[in-house]
Amino acid sequence: MKKITLLLLFFCFQSQAQFMHLKVNQESGPVKITFMDDTVLSGVAKNNKADDFMLRGLSRQNDRNAMKNANMVAETIQFKEEGTDEFKVFNSNQIKKVNFIYTDGTLYWEYFRIEVAKLDLDTFETKKSVSMFLTKLRDGHFQTYGYALYNSGLYMYTYAFVKVIGEDYTVSLTQNTLLYSDTKIFKVLDYVGKDCPAYQKYMKAVDAKGDLIFRKEYKEAFNAFKESMKERLAKYSKAERHIKIQETVAFNKMKDLYYIDFLEGKYGELCQ
């Protein structure tokens, strides 16, 4: 029964197309598209259809090569320039980013086009990349893009894609299952910092299976992070409940990405 429930939830999440805050085939409010040559056009975008999303959901659960079938893959986008009447289709590789803005001109969603390569965790070889439009979750050495999954308004999980240092593509931390194992995350982040010999030496020393010293160090840092966030949340009064809820969601997202924070810290120590 548990497996069936997870699968049904997964299908609910996978029904969206490339811009996660829009419904399938929905027109947006005002947008500004920045092209690769830095030309900027104003207009409205239209979300692509998410055809065969149930089949794609199944393939992502069971097929090691299913990244090419993911709903978030966007080979094209539909855009209607300001002052025109028809939507035109643009290839994704022409576009750098898409900003969704309020009518007063302030930004509320910023999607970057990223390339996602399928990484073989056994050989560290990558296969042909696909384009996605995702928001940036964090800056720093390990630039991370992604989107959060919600069920009935409740935060569930964050899909994360980390840019490989020195390359023009990202790799996914959540390629095959809803919950990626620590060992797989470790391997992906090993590959992300492949440009730095000192970091590679460190990662090889602790090994993907997990060195006891590393595990202890990580656990202590993670527990300290959780305690600091709990203390912060405990300071909110009942009247500030709405702020506390927002902070709790933010905390849960940060918790899901803490492996990235921790190993980026190691990269920063060793590779400066």
Buried (B, 14 or more C-beta within 10 A) or exposed (E): EEEEEEBEBBEBBBEBBBBBBBEBEEEBEBBBBBEEEEEEBEBBBBBBEBEEBEEBBBBBBEEEEBBBBBBBBBEBBBBBBEEEEEBEEBEBEBBBBBBBBEEEEEEEBBBBBBBBBBBEBEEEEBEEBBBBBBBBBBEEBBBBBBBBBBEEEEBBBBBBBBBBBEBEBBBBBBBBEBEBEEEBBBBBBBBBBBEBEBBBEBBEEBEBEEEEEBEEBBEEBBEEBBEEBEEEBEEBEEEEEEEBEEBBBEBBBBBBBBBBBBBBBBBEEBBE
